[in-house]
């Protein structure tokens, strides 16, 4: 049975409700699921992949900072129960990454995504497509294992985007196919691993009945103290993941309220049928979201993704406002007035994602190929002789523009890293006394009114390309 009070607060139903109805039904999780979802006993899934590596590649600090940008709203139910995953260089956390997206208007935003193949990332459609302009974002980077300004494995460009064809005409509460798959320029998943994905498994009816009975008992224990009832019921619903761990799902995403660190939560889900249709299934969750978590994958204990974070909502009492009293799109409140929603994978969504993972485009898919999809990698300069060396790099920046970067004086920095966005780069160096030069005839470029001969270096698949300036 659904919670009539929850339904009233969330979608604007009439305000009046008898205490008798409330006593019987408030806060109950739905035990009614669509027939096709209940029939999903036959498992449909694609297996995860764990590479034969310990804690991953040698992590390095970033040469280019990942700045915080527009990243959506958040919804906190009761106490903020998010927690840190520990090291992001262990599986499966290194398969989860931050997305940096440049919109058509030039503004940057951030979301979260998860590798589901060597080259494919699962996320939310609203993270790659802007409904305000009806356009795909023009540049996207995926940063696996990132944590704040920590970038252990590099930044990977997106070449292709797949979303449902009906997504642009949908709303968050109607026909919401808020799911997308992105193809990367490089197969980083072969090195860091990726998660599997499969059809969503609803909480069993027997468990829902146990939870409903406990909610009824909480109400009975708090007759005459409605506020106390709401607080106790909220605490109970937040703790369901610990009571029923075998049915809980968890996510990890990128938190704009803590400088882009990785945070996540673990919780149970429940049916909200009024937001679903035959094509797309939406479920409510008792997890807390934060800015930047949109597109995060909900996965089970076996590392199979069952859905993605889509949106948060609430009523007027739960709205967060700024100093002028204007609502900022964020919600903090109890379990009856804050709703956090995920798009769960029914058979239709599962088959759609599986096709996109194989780069198959059908009549139900919107596909966009991005013109600029260079990976961002690091060049590291190490000086093995001379006290002071001046050097110059020529490479492409994140906007795909060639730049001359330097001169750098190794008297101040014995090792320098720069992030570039091109498959090759040029370098020139000279010792402080002018007796030793590291130059070549691969390219001649003007730097500070001098035309210099540069050496050329082609990047390989590794994140860091090292140049050792020796005296040999």
WOZINOR-V656480 format. One record per residue. N is the residue number from 1. RES is the residue in one letter. SS is DSSP state (A for helix, B for strand, O for the rest). PSI is psi in degrees with one decimal (none if undefined). OMEGA is omega in whole degrees, -180 to 180 (NA if undefined). Layout:
BEGIN
n=N res=RES ss=SS psi=PSI omega=OMEGA
n=N res=RES ss=SS psi=PSI omega=OMEGA
END
This chain:
BEGIN
n=1 res=X ss=O psi=135.7 omega=178
n=2 res=X ss=O psi=164.7 omega=180
n=3 res=X ss=O psi=106.4 omega=-179
n=4 res=X ss=A psi=-35.5 omega=180
n=5 res=X ss=A psi=-42.7 omega=178
n=6 res=X ss=A psi=-43.2 omega=-180
n=7 res=X ss=A psi=-40.1 omega=179
n=8 res=X ss=A psi=-47.6 omega=-175
n=9 res=X ss=A psi=-30.9 omega=-171
n=10 res=X ss=A psi=-30.5 omega=-177
n=11 res=X ss=A psi=20.5 omega=168
n=12 res=X ss=O psi=31.9 omega=176
n=13 res=X ss=O psi=171.4 omega=-177
n=14 res=X ss=O psi=149.4 omega=-173
n=15 res=X ss=O psi=-29.0 omega=-174
n=16 res=X ss=O psi=141.5 omega=178
n=17 res=X ss=O psi=135.3 omega=-178
n=18 res=X ss=O psi=149.9 omega=177
n=19 res=X ss=A psi=-27.9 omega=179
n=20 res=X ss=A psi=-43.9 omega=177
n=21 res=X ss=A psi=-42.3 omega=180
n=22 res=X ss=A psi=-43.2 omega=-177
n=23 res=X ss=A psi=-39.6 omega=-174
n=24 res=X ss=A psi=-36.0 omega=-165
n=25 res=X ss=A psi=-11.9 omega=-171
n=26 res=X ss=O psi=139.3 omega=178
n=27 res=X ss=O psi=10.7 omega=180
n=28 res=X ss=O psi=139.9 omega=173
n=29 res=X ss=O psi=144.4 omega=-179
n=30 res=X ss=O psi=137.7 omega=175
n=31 res=X ss=O psi=6.8 omega=179
n=32 res=X ss=O psi=120.7 omega=178
n=33 res=X ss=O psi=152.2 omega=178
n=34 res=X ss=O psi=146.9 omega=-174
n=35 res=X ss=A psi=-38.5 omega=-178
n=36 res=X ss=A psi=-27.3 omega=177
n=37 res=X ss=A psi=-39.6 omega=178
n=38 res=X ss=A psi=-32.2 omega=-179
n=39 res=X ss=O psi=0.8 omega=-176
n=40 res=X ss=O psi=29.9 omega=178
n=41 res=X ss=O psi=-30.1 omega=175
n=42 res=X ss=O psi=111.5 omega=-172
n=43 res=X ss=O psi=130.4 omega=171
n=44 res=X ss=O psi=120.0 omega=-175
n=45 res=X ss=B psi=160.1 omega=172
n=46 res=X ss=B psi=128.9 omega=-170
n=47 res=X ss=O psi=151.4 omega=174
n=48 res=X ss=O psi=171.0 omega=179
n=49 res=X ss=B psi=124.9 omega=177
n=50 res=X ss=O psi=112.4 omega=-179
n=51 res=X ss=O psi=159.5 omega=-179
n=52 res=X ss=O psi=72.4 omega=178
n=53 res=X ss=O psi=159.0 omega=-177
n=54 res=X ss=O psi=-94.2 omega=-179
n=55 res=X ss=O psi=18.1 omega=175
n=56 res=X ss=O psi=-164.8 omega=-179
n=57 res=X ss=O psi=169.6 omega=179
n=58 res=X ss=O psi=108.7 omega=-177
n=59 res=X ss=O psi=145.3 omega=179
n=60 res=X ss=O psi=152.1 omega=174
n=61 res=X ss=B psi=156.2 omega=-177
n=62 res=X ss=O psi=144.9 omega=172
n=63 res=X ss=O psi=-23.9 omega=178
n=64 res=X ss=O psi=124.0 omega=-177
n=65 res=X ss=O psi=145.9 omega=173
n=66 res=X ss=O psi=107.8 omega=-175
n=67 res=X ss=O psi=149.9 omega=176
n=68 res=X ss=O psi=139.8 omega=-176
n=69 res=X ss=O psi=-167.1 omega=175
n=70 res=X ss=B psi=133.4 omega=-175
n=71 res=X ss=O psi=21.6 omega=172
n=72 res=X ss=O psi=-170.0 omega=-174
n=73 res=X ss=O psi=178.2 omega=176
n=74 res=X ss=O psi=163.0 omega=176
n=75 res=X ss=B psi=121.1 omega=-180
n=76 res=X ss=B psi=125.3 omega=180
n=77 res=X ss=B psi=116.6 omega=-179
n=78 res=X ss=O psi=-126.9 omega=178
n=79 res=X ss=O psi=139.2 omega=177
n=80 res=X ss=O psi=109.3 omega=-173
n=81 res=X ss=O psi=15.2 omega=179
n=82 res=X ss=O psi=154.8 omega=179
n=83 res=X ss=B psi=161.4 omega=-179
n=84 res=X ss=O psi=148.4 omega=-178
n=85 res=X ss=O psi=-5.7 omega=-172
n=86 res=X ss=O psi=-139.2 omega=-179
n=87 res=X ss=O psi=134.8 omega=176
n=88 res=X ss=O psi=2.2 omega=179
n=89 res=X ss=O psi=10.6 omega=174
n=90 res=X ss=O psi=152.7 omega=178
n=91 res=X ss=O psi=140.2 omega=7
n=92 res=X ss=O psi=2.1 omega=-172
n=93 res=X ss=A psi=-29.7 omega=178
n=94 res=X ss=A psi=-12.4 omega=175
n=95 res=X ss=A psi=-9.6 omega=180
n=96 res=X ss=B psi=138.7 omega=-175
n=97 res=X ss=B psi=165.8 omega=176
n=98 res=X ss=B psi=143.9 omega=176
n=99 res=X ss=B psi=134.3 omega=173
n=100 res=X ss=B psi=118.7 omega=-173
n=101 res=X ss=B psi=129.9 omega=172
n=102 res=X ss=B psi=119.7 omega=-178
n=103 res=X ss=O psi=171.5 omega=180
n=104 res=X ss=O psi=-27.6 omega=-179
n=105 res=X ss=O psi=4.9 omega=178
n=106 res=X ss=O psi=-10.6 omega=178
n=107 res=X ss=O psi=151.7 omega=-180
n=108 res=X ss=B psi=146.5 omega=178
n=109 res=X ss=B psi=170.0 omega=-180
n=110 res=X ss=B psi=149.2 omega=177
n=111 res=X ss=B psi=-169.6 omega=178
n=112 res=X ss=B psi=151.6 omega=178
n=113 res=X ss=B psi=168.8 omega=-176
n=114 res=X ss=B psi=131.2 omega=176
n=115 res=X ss=B psi=131.2 omega=176
n=116 res=X ss=O psi=7.1 omega=174
n=117 res=X ss=O psi=176.1 omega=177
n=118 res=X ss=O psi=-28.6 omega=-174
n=119 res=X ss=O psi=5.1 omega=-174
n=120 res=X ss=B psi=136.9 omega=-178
n=121 res=X ss=B psi=131.6 omega=177
n=122 res=X ss=B psi=135.6 omega=179
n=123 res=X ss=B psi=-166.9 omega=178
n=124 res=X ss=O psi=148.2 omega=-179
n=125 res=X ss=A psi=-35.3 omega=-178
n=126 res=X ss=A psi=-8.0 omega=175
n=127 res=X ss=A psi=-12.2 omega=-178
n=128 res=X ss=O psi=-11.3 omega=-176
n=129 res=X ss=B psi=130.5 omega=-178
n=130 res=X ss=B psi=111.4 omega=-179
n=131 res=X ss=O psi=-24.3 omega=180
n=132 res=X ss=O psi=-36.9 omega=180
n=133 res=X ss=O psi=-8.1 omega=-178
n=134 res=X ss=O psi=40.0 omega=-178
n=135 res=X ss=B psi=149.6 omega=170
n=136 res=X ss=B psi=153.4 omega=172
n=137 res=X ss=O psi=148.2 omega=-172
n=138 res=X ss=O psi=-15.2 omega=177
n=139 res=X ss=B psi=133.4 omega=-179
n=140 res=X ss=B psi=135.8 omega=173
n=141 res=X ss=B psi=144.7 omega=177
n=142 res=X ss=B psi=131.8 omega=-174
n=143 res=X ss=B psi=88.7 omega=-177
n=144 res=X ss=B psi=140.4 omega=176
n=145 res=X ss=O psi=9.9 omega=-179
n=146 res=X ss=O psi=154.4 omega=176
n=147 res=X ss=B psi=103.6 omega=-172
n=148 res=X ss=O psi=-122.7 omega=177
n=149 res=X ss=O psi=9.8 omega=-178
n=150 res=X ss=B psi=120.7 omega=-177
n=151 res=X ss=O psi=93.7 omega=-174
n=152 res=X ss=O psi=-25.4 omega=-170
n=153 res=X ss=O psi=2.5 omega=177
n=154 res=X ss=O psi=176.5 omega=179
n=155 res=X ss=B psi=128.2 omega=-172
n=156 res=X ss=B psi=129.4 omega=-178
n=157 res=X ss=B psi=147.7 omega=178
n=158 res=X ss=B psi=129.3 omega=179
n=159 res=X ss=B psi=-33.2 omega=-175
n=160 res=X ss=B psi=146.6 omega=178
n=161 res=X ss=B psi=136.8 omega=177
n=162 res=X ss=B psi=127.2 omega=174
n=163 res=X ss=B psi=163.4 omega=176
n=164 res=X ss=B psi=141.4 omega=-179
n=165 res=X ss=O psi=-30.3 omega=-178
n=166 res=X ss=O psi=2.3 omega=-180
n=167 res=X ss=O psi=-45.9 omega=-178
n=168 res=X ss=O psi=-27.7 omega=-179
n=169 res=X ss=O psi=3.2 omega=-178
n=170 res=X ss=O psi=168.9 omega=169
n=171 res=X ss=B psi=169.0 omega=-178
n=172 res=X ss=O psi=-27.0 omega=-177
n=173 res=X ss=O psi=10.3 omega=178
n=174 res=X ss=B psi=123.3 omega=176
n=175 res=X ss=O psi=46.3 omega=-171
n=176 res=X ss=O psi=93.5 omega=174
n=177 res=X ss=O psi=58.8 omega=-174
n=178 res=X ss=O psi=66.1 omega=-179
n=179 res=X ss=O psi=145.8 omega=-178
n=180 res=X ss=B psi=158.2 omega=173
n=181 res=X ss=B psi=135.5 omega=178
n=182 res=X ss=B psi=140.3 omega=174
n=183 res=X ss=B psi=132.9 omega=-179
n=184 res=X ss=B psi=161.5 omega=179
n=185 res=X ss=O psi=-20.6 omega=-177
n=186 res=X ss=O psi=153.6 omega=-178
n=187 res=X ss=O psi=63.2 omega=-177
n=188 res=X ss=O psi=-23.6 omega=179
n=189 res=X ss=A psi=-21.6 omega=176
n=190 res=X ss=A psi=-23.4 omega=-177
n=191 res=X ss=A psi=-37.8 omega=-175
n=192 res=X ss=A psi=-12.5 omega=-179
n=193 res=X ss=O psi=171.9 omega=178
n=194 res=X ss=B psi=161.1 omega=-179
n=195 res=X ss=O psi=158.0 omega=171
n=196 res=X ss=B psi=179.9 omega=174
n=197 res=X ss=B psi=153.2 omega=-177
n=198 res=X ss=B psi=177.2 omega=-179
n=199 res=X ss=O psi=139.0 omega=-180
n=200 res=X ss=O psi=138.7 omega=177
n=201 res=X ss=O psi=108.8 omega=180
n=202 res=X ss=O psi=156.8 omega=175
n=203 res=X ss=O psi=131.9 omega=-177
n=204 res=X ss=O psi=148.9 omega=-179
n=205 res=X ss=A psi=-35.6 omega=-180
n=206 res=X ss=A psi=-37.2 omega=178
n=207 res=X ss=A psi=-41.8 omega=177
n=208 res=X ss=A psi=-39.0 omega=179
n=209 res=X ss=A psi=-39.0 omega=177
n=210 res=X ss=A psi=-42.6 omega=-179
n=211 res=X ss=A psi=-42.3 omega=179
n=212 res=X ss=A psi=-41.0 omega=179
n=213 res=X ss=A psi=-39.7 omega=179
n=214 res=X ss=A psi=-37.2 omega=177
n=215 res=X ss=A psi=-40.9 omega=178
n=216 res=X ss=A psi=-37.4 omega=179
n=217 res=X ss=A psi=-39.1 omega=177
n=218 res=X ss=A psi=-40.0 omega=178
n=219 res=X ss=A psi=-45.8 omega=180
n=220 res=X ss=A psi=-37.4 omega=-179
n=221 res=X ss=A psi=-14.0 omega=-175
n=222 res=X ss=O psi=25.1 omega=178
n=223 res=X ss=O psi=130.1 omega=-177
n=224 res=X ss=O psi=-5.4 omega=180
n=225 res=X ss=O psi=73.6 omega=-173
n=226 res=X ss=A psi=-42.7 omega=180
n=227 res=X ss=A psi=-40.9 omega=177
n=228 res=X ss=A psi=-38.0 omega=177
n=229 res=X ss=A psi=-46.4 omega=-179
n=230 res=X ss=A psi=-42.9 omega=-180
n=231 res=X ss=A psi=-44.5 omega=-179
n=232 res=X ss=A psi=-39.7 omega=179
n=233 res=X ss=A psi=-39.0 omega=178
n=234 res=X ss=A psi=-45.5 omega=178
n=235 res=X ss=A psi=-39.9 omega=-179
n=236 res=X ss=A psi=-46.2 omega=-178
n=237 res=X ss=A psi=-34.3 omega=178
n=238 res=X ss=A psi=-25.9 omega=-178
n=239 res=X ss=O psi=6.3 omega=-176
n=240 res=X ss=A psi=-31.3 omega=-179
n=241 res=X ss=A psi=-32.1 omega=178
n=242 res=X ss=A psi=-30.9 omega=-180
n=243 res=X ss=A psi=-32.1 omega=-178
n=244 res=X ss=O psi=63.8 omega=-175
n=245 res=X ss=A psi=-27.9 omega=-178
n=246 res=X ss=A psi=-15.6 omega=-180
n=247 res=X ss=A psi=4.1 omega=-177
n=248 res=X ss=O psi=153.0 omega=172
n=249 res=X ss=B psi=154.1 omega=179
n=250 res=X ss=B psi=158.6 omega=176
n=251 res=X ss=B psi=159.6 omega=169
n=252 res=X ss=B psi=134.8 omega=-178
n=253 res=X ss=B psi=-172.7 omega=-169
n=254 res=X ss=B psi=119.5 omega=-169
n=255 res=X ss=B psi=114.2 omega=177
n=256 res=X ss=A psi=-18.7 omega=-179
n=257 res=X ss=A psi=-3.2 omega=176
n=258 res=X ss=A psi=42.0 omega=175
n=259 res=X ss=O psi=40.9 omega=173
n=260 res=X ss=O psi=19.6 omega=176
n=261 res=X ss=B psi=162.7 omega=178
n=262 res=X ss=B psi=124.5 omega=174
n=263 res=X ss=B psi=157.5 omega=179
n=264 res=X ss=B psi=-174.0 omega=-179
n=265 res=X ss=B psi=164.9 omega=-180
n=266 res=X ss=B psi=133.8 omega=-173
n=267 res=X ss=B psi=173.6 omega=171
n=268 res=X ss=O psi=159.6 omega=177
n=269 res=X ss=B psi=164.5 omega=179
n=270 res=X ss=B psi=156.1 omega=-177
n=271 res=X ss=B psi=136.0 omega=171
n=272 res=X ss=O psi=76.7 omega=-170
n=273 res=X ss=A psi=-28.9 omega=-177
n=274 res=X ss=A psi=-15.8 omega=179
n=275 res=X ss=A psi=-4.7 omega=-175
n=276 res=X ss=O psi=163.7 omega=172
n=277 res=X ss=O psi=-168.5 omega=-175
n=278 res=X ss=O psi=-26.3 omega=-176
n=279 res=X ss=O psi=-35.8 omega=-173
n=280 res=X ss=O psi=136.7 omega=-180
n=281 res=X ss=B psi=125.0 omega=174
n=282 res=X ss=B psi=138.9 omega=179
n=283 res=X ss=B psi=148.6 omega=172
n=284 res=X ss=B psi=153.6 omega=178
n=285 res=X ss=B psi=156.6 omega=176
n=286 res=X ss=O psi=14.7 omega=176
n=287 res=X ss=O psi=155.5 omega=174
n=288 res=X ss=O psi=135.3 omega=178
n=289 res=X ss=O psi=162.3 omega=174
n=290 res=X ss=O psi=165.4 omega=178
n=291 res=X ss=O psi=135.6 omega=179
n=292 res=X ss=O psi=-9.7 omega=-178
n=293 res=X ss=O psi=-11.2 omega=179
n=294 res=X ss=O psi=136.2 omega=-179
n=295 res=X ss=O psi=-7.4 omega=178
n=296 res=X ss=O psi=146.4 omega=-178
n=297 res=X ss=B psi=133.3 omega=168
n=298 res=X ss=B psi=115.9 omega=-179
n=299 res=X ss=B psi=158.4 omega=-176
n=300 res=X ss=O psi=-173.3 omega=-177
n=301 res=X ss=O psi=-16.8 omega=-179
n=302 res=X ss=O psi=9.0 omega=178
n=303 res=X ss=O psi=34.4 omega=173
n=304 res=X ss=B psi=126.0 omega=178
n=305 res=X ss=B psi=133.7 omega=-179
n=306 res=X ss=B psi=-4.1 omega=180
n=307 res=X ss=B psi=174.9 omega=179
n=308 res=X ss=B psi=148.0 omega=177
n=309 res=X ss=B psi=132.1 omega=-177
n=310 res=X ss=B psi=-61.8 omega=-175
n=311 res=X ss=B psi=165.9 omega=177
n=312 res=X ss=B psi=152.5 omega=179
n=313 res=X ss=B psi=176.7 omega=-180
n=314 res=X ss=B psi=-174.3 omega=178
n=315 res=X ss=O psi=-176.7 omega=-175
n=316 res=X ss=A psi=-35.3 omega=-178
n=317 res=X ss=A psi=-24.7 omega=-176
n=318 res=X ss=A psi=-3.7 omega=-178
n=319 res=X ss=B psi=139.5 omega=173
n=320 res=X ss=B psi=131.6 omega=-178
n=321 res=X ss=B psi=158.2 omega=176
n=322 res=X ss=O psi=-171.6 omega=-175
n=323 res=X ss=O psi=-23.1 omega=179
n=324 res=X ss=O psi=-2.3 omega=-179
n=325 res=X ss=O psi=4.7 omega=-179
n=326 res=X ss=O psi=133.0 omega=178
n=327 res=X ss=B psi=137.2 omega=-176
n=328 res=X ss=B psi=9.8 omega=177
n=329 res=X ss=B psi=12.1 omega=179
n=330 res=X ss=B psi=156.4 omega=-174
n=331 res=X ss=B psi=132.6 omega=175
n=332 res=X ss=B psi=123.7 omega=-178
n=333 res=X ss=B psi=-162.9 omega=-179
n=334 res=X ss=O psi=-178.9 omega=-172
n=335 res=X ss=O psi=-16.0 omega=-179
n=336 res=X ss=O psi=-15.2 omega=-176
n=337 res=X ss=O psi=7.9 omega=173
n=338 res=X ss=B psi=133.4 omega=-180
n=339 res=X ss=B psi=130.6 omega=175
n=340 res=X ss=B psi=126.2 omega=-167
n=341 res=X ss=B psi=139.9 omega=175
n=342 res=X ss=B psi=149.2 omega=170
n=343 res=X ss=B psi=111.2 omega=179
n=344 res=X ss=B psi=153.2 omega=-174
n=345 res=X ss=O psi=101.8 omega=167
n=346 res=X ss=O psi=-174.2 omega=-177
n=347 res=X ss=A psi=-37.5 omega=-180
n=348 res=X ss=A psi=-47.9 omega=-179
n=349 res=X ss=A psi=-40.7 omega=179
n=350 res=X ss=A psi=-47.9 omega=-179
n=351 res=X ss=A psi=-35.2 omega=179
n=352 res=X ss=A psi=-47.8 omega=180
n=353 res=X ss=A psi=-39.0 omega=179
n=354 res=X ss=A psi=-40.1 omega=177
n=355 res=X ss=A psi=-44.4 omega=-179
n=356 res=X ss=A psi=-37.2 omega=177
n=357 res=X ss=A psi=-27.4 omega=177
n=358 res=X ss=O psi=12.6 omega=180
n=359 res=X ss=O psi=37.0 omega=177
n=360 res=X ss=O psi=130.1 omega=-180
n=361 res=X ss=O psi=123.4 omega=178
n=362 res=X ss=O psi=-172.3 omega=-176
n=363 res=X ss=O psi=-12.5 omega=180
n=364 res=X ss=O psi=11.5 omega=-175
n=365 res=X ss=B psi=137.5 omega=166
n=366 res=X ss=B psi=124.7 omega=-177
n=367 res=X ss=B psi=135.6 omega=176
n=368 res=X ss=B psi=128.1 omega=174
n=369 res=X ss=B psi=128.2 omega=-178
n=370 res=X ss=O psi=139.9 omega=-175
n=371 res=X ss=O psi=-28.2 omega=-178
n=372 res=X ss=O psi=109.9 omega=-175
n=373 res=X ss=O psi=36.9 omega=180
n=374 res=X ss=O psi=141.0 omega=174
n=375 res=X ss=O psi=150.4 omega=174
n=376 res=X ss=B psi=122.8 omega=-179
n=377 res=X ss=B psi=175.2 omega=-176
n=378 res=X ss=B psi=142.0 omega=169
n=379 res=X ss=B psi=128.5 omega=-179
n=380 res=X ss=B psi=124.1 omega=178
n=381 res=X ss=B psi=123.5 omega=176
n=382 res=X ss=B psi=132.6 omega=-178
n=383 res=X ss=B psi=120.1 omega=-176
n=384 res=X ss=O psi=-10.1 omega=178
n=385 res=X ss=O psi=165.2 omega=-176
n=386 res=X ss=O psi=143.5 omega=178
n=387 res=X ss=O psi=-37.7 omega=-177
n=388 res=X ss=O psi=132.5 omega=176
n=389 res=X ss=B psi=138.4 omega=175
n=390 res=X ss=B psi=134.1 omega=179
n=391 res=X ss=B psi=159.4 omega=-178
n=392 res=X ss=B psi=139.4 omega=172
n=393 res=X ss=B psi=144.9 omega=172
n=394 res=X ss=B psi=119.6 omega=-174
n=395 res=X ss=B psi=177.1 omega=177
n=396 res=X ss=B psi=137.8 omega=177
n=397 res=X ss=O psi=-172.9 omega=-176
n=398 res=X ss=O psi=-14.7 omega=177
n=399 res=X ss=O psi=12.4 omega=176
n=400 res=X ss=O psi=28.2 omega=-180
n=401 res=X ss=O psi=136.8 omega=177
n=402 res=X ss=B psi=135.4 omega=179
n=403 res=X ss=B psi=149.4 omega=169
n=404 res=X ss=B psi=118.0 omega=-173
n=405 res=X ss=B psi=109.4 omega=-180
n=406 res=X ss=B psi=-174.9 omega=2
n=407 res=X ss=B psi=150.4 omega=174
n=408 res=X ss=B psi=137.0 omega=-178
n=409 res=X ss=B psi=114.7 omega=-177
n=410 res=X ss=O psi=-3.2 omega=171
n=411 res=X ss=O psi=-25.4 omega=178
n=412 res=X ss=O psi=-32.9 omega=-178
n=413 res=X ss=O psi=109.3 omega=-179
n=414 res=X ss=O psi=-21.2 omega=176
n=415 res=X ss=B psi=129.7 omega=-178
n=416 res=X ss=B psi=137.0 omega=176
n=417 res=X ss=B psi=141.2 omega=175
n=418 res=X ss=B psi=142.9 omega=179
n=419 res=X ss=B psi=130.8 omega=-178
n=420 res=X ss=B psi=165.9 omega=-176
n=421 res=X ss=O psi=43.2 omega=180
n=422 res=X ss=O psi=155.6 omega=-178
n=423 res=X ss=O psi=-10.9 omega=178
n=424 res=X ss=B psi=165.6 omega=-179
n=425 res=X ss=B psi=169.8 omega=179
n=426 res=X ss=B psi=149.8 omega=176
n=427 res=X ss=B psi=151.9 omega=177
n=428 res=X ss=B psi=140.8 omega=179
n=429 res=X ss=B psi=151.9 omega=179
n=430 res=X ss=B psi=139.9 omega=178
n=431 res=X ss=B psi=159.4 omega=-175
n=432 res=X ss=O psi=-33.2 omega=-180
n=433 res=X ss=O psi=-3.3 omega=177
n=434 res=X ss=O psi=2.7 omega=-177
n=435 res=X ss=O psi=-20.5 omega=-176
n=436 res=X ss=O psi=128.9 omega=176
n=437 res=X ss=B psi=142.4 omega=172
n=438 res=X ss=B psi=90.9 omega=-174
n=439 res=X ss=O psi=179.1 omega=-179
n=440 res=X ss=O psi=-176.5 omega=-180
n=441 res=X ss=O psi=23.8 omega=179
n=442 res=X ss=O psi=-23.1 omega=179
n=443 res=X ss=B psi=142.2 omega=179
n=444 res=X ss=B psi=120.7 omega=-176
n=445 res=X ss=B psi=149.3 omega=-179
n=446 res=X ss=B psi=123.9 omega=180
n=447 res=X ss=B psi=118.2 omega=-179
n=448 res=X ss=O psi=49.8 omega=175
n=449 res=X ss=O psi=12.1 omega=176
n=450 res=X ss=B psi=134.4 omega=177
n=451 res=X ss=B psi=120.5 omega=-174
n=452 res=X ss=B psi=149.6 omega=175
n=453 res=X ss=B psi=125.3 omega=-175
n=454 res=X ss=B psi=153.7 omega=168
n=455 res=X ss=B psi=149.3 omega=-179
n=456 res=X ss=B psi=140.2 omega=177
n=457 res=X ss=B psi=128.2 omega=177
n=458 res=X ss=B psi=133.8 omega=-180
n=459 res=X ss=O psi=145.0 omega=174
n=460 res=X ss=O psi=-164.7 omega=-175
n=461 res=X ss=O psi=-17.6 omega=-179
n=462 res=X ss=O psi=153.4 omega=-179
n=463 res=X ss=O psi=-39.6 omega=-175
n=464 res=X ss=B psi=129.5 omega=174
n=465 res=X ss=B psi=117.6 omega=-174
n=466 res=X ss=B psi=136.8 omega=174
n=467 res=X ss=B psi=120.1 omega=178
n=468 res=X ss=B psi=113.8 omega=179
n=469 res=X ss=B psi=101.4 omega=-180
n=470 res=X ss=O psi=172.4 omega=180
n=471 res=X ss=O psi=7.4 omega=-180
n=472 res=X ss=O psi=none omega=NA
END
